[in-house]
Structures are given as C-alpha cells and as structure tokens.
Amino acid sequence: MKLNRSILISLVLLIVTAAIYRIIPSRPLGFAPHIAMALFGGAVLKDKKWAFALPIFSMFLSDLLFEVLYRNGLSSMAGFYSGQITNYLLFAGLTLIGFAIRKITVVNVVLGSLAAPTAYFLVSNFLVWGFGGGLGRPKTFAGLLQCYGDAVPFYTGSLVATLVFSTVLFGVYAWLTDQRKLTAA
C-alpha cells in the first residue's frame, strides 16, 4: 500500500478520532478502539512500521490529552504513569495478531477480535500482579486470580469494543475496497 495524501489524511483522522474518543468521560471501562486499530493495522497495512505506529501514536496522543486535562484539574486520571512503556509494547504485540489475519474474512476478524483483548487481559494483568504492585494482591495464585477478577470489567469492555470497532474498521475497508474495484471496472 502506497501512502498517498488521502491515505495519510485518513490515518491522521483515525488516530485523532480514536485518541479523542478514549478520553470521553463516563464511557464503559475498557471501551476504546485501540485494540481494533492494532488488528486492523497489522492485517491491512503492508508497511509494518505504520501498522505498529497506528495504535501506539493514537494511544500516546490520548495519554497526552489525559495528562493536559489532569494537570488542569479536569480529570482525576493522569495521562503518563509508570509502566506505560510496557502497555505500549503490549499494544505493539497485539499488532502481531493482526499480521496473523492473512486473509480478511468475517471469521478471521472475529477470531482476532476475540484473541487480541484476551491476550492483552491475560498478559497485562499478570504483569500488574507480578511487577506493578497488583493493587496489594499477594504474590500467590489466589492473588493472581484476584488481580484478574479486578480487571474483568475492563476485559468485558475491551472485548465488546474490539468487536464493534473491528466491525467498523474492517467493514468500511471492505466497502471502500469494493467501491474502488467497481470504479476501476
């Protein structure tokens, strides 16, 4: 895929929209488009650096917005925090699941949309429990299960969000691809 002006404009709009959406107050826990963006970038973008950059830059932009709101007393959540680099690396890893979607079909997108938030949930919460304090959870198997239990609302939100946003991203992509084929014929 060559990056022409319209593709660059589309990518920038997608990144900015997702970043702004993520900071909307009172949205369901974990309901954000970034996992779907990682899948989409991995599956669609031929240039791998852009595939990784799409969700990471969007997350960074929304974290920056959170930080500005936090410093101005408009949000109780800081945008920058310890362990943030680990979170960005996990999202980069989710892009690899998008690479595994070699043929874009409904089944493959649904499977990727289930696998990515599940992998994120399992790995991120294990890391929080093991290295990030685990919110005071003991370093036992029961403590790990408590840490996972604490995160179930985020997992549910990210699972639903990934299915919704993947449907939008891959659906619009399929429609635009079909439209391009029709106009070329």
C-alpha positions, -999 to 999 in steps of 0.1 A, spaced: 0 0 0 15 33 -11 9 61 13 -7 88 -8 -23 120 5 -58 106 11 -44 76 30 -23 98 52 -53 121 59 -74 91 67 -48 77 91 -44 110 109 -82 114 112 -85 79 125 -57 84 151 -71 118 163 -107 105 165 -96 74 185 -75 95 208 -103 119 215 -129 91 219 -107 74 245 -108 105 269 -146 108 268 -158 107 304 -182 80 316 -176 56 287 -177 20 297 -145 7 313 -120 -6 286 -143 5 258 -117 20 233 -108 15 197 -71 8 201 -70 -30 201 -91 -30 169 -68 -4 154 -38 -27 162 -56 -56 145 -66 -35 115 -31 -20 111 -15 -55 113 -39 -70 88 -42 -42 63 -11 -20 62 17 -35 42 43 -12 57 48 -28 91 61 4 108 28 21 100 9 -9 113 27 -6 147 25 32 147 -12 35 142 -24 23 176 7 35 195 5 70 182 -32 72 189 -26 59 225 2 84 230 -20 113 218 -49 103 241 -24 99 270 -11 134 263 -47 147 263 -54 129 296 -22 145 310 -33 180 299 -67 175 315 -52 161 346 -27 190 351 -56 214 346 -78 197 372 -103 185 346 -96 148 351 -86 126 380 -66 103 358 -31 112 348 -20 106 312 15 95 319 23 68 345 49 42 355 47 11 334 33 30 304 60 18 281 51 -18 289 15 -10 279 27 4 246 48 -27 240 17 -49 247 -2 -30 221 26 -34 196 23 -71 203 -14 -70 195 -5 -58 160 12 -92 155 -22 -108 159 -33 -86 131 -4 -99 110 -19 -134 115 -51 -123 97 -36 -131 63 -70 -132 46 -96 -107 58 -128 -127 64 -155 -123 89 -143 -155 108 -107 -143 109 -116 -108 120 -139 -122 148 -112 -147 159 -86 -119 160 -111 -96 178 -115 -123 205 -79 -133 207 -63 -98 210 -83 -84 240 -80 -118 257 -42 -119 252 -40 -83 265 -61 -91 295 -41 -121 304 -6 -106 299 -12 -71 312 -29 -83 344 -2 -109 350 24 -81 347 4 -58 370 2 -86 396 38 -97 392 56 -64 387 33 -35 391 21 -39 426 -11 -58 418 -31 -33 439 -18 -50 470 -27 -85 458 -5 -112 474 21 -129 451 2 -162 452 -21 -179 427 -51 -167 447 -37 -131 444 -32 -135 407 -68 -146 404 -79 -116 424 -60 -94 401 -77 -109 371 -111 -106 388 -105 -69 395 -99 -64 357 -130 -83 344 -150 -51 338 -121 -38 317 -118 -71 298 -156 -71 290 -154 -35 277 -123 -42 256 -138 -74 242 -171 -56 231 -152 -25 219 -128 -46 198 -157 -64 182 -175 -32 175 -145 -12 162 -132 -41 142 -166 -44 125 -164 -7 117 -128 -6 105 -127 -38 85 -163 -32 73 -155 2 59 -122 -11 45 -141 -39 27 -167 -15 14 -141 10 1 -121 -18 -15 -152 -30 -33 -161 6 -44 -126 10 -58 -129 -22 -78 -163 -11 -91 -150 23 -103 -119 7 -119 -141 -17 -139 
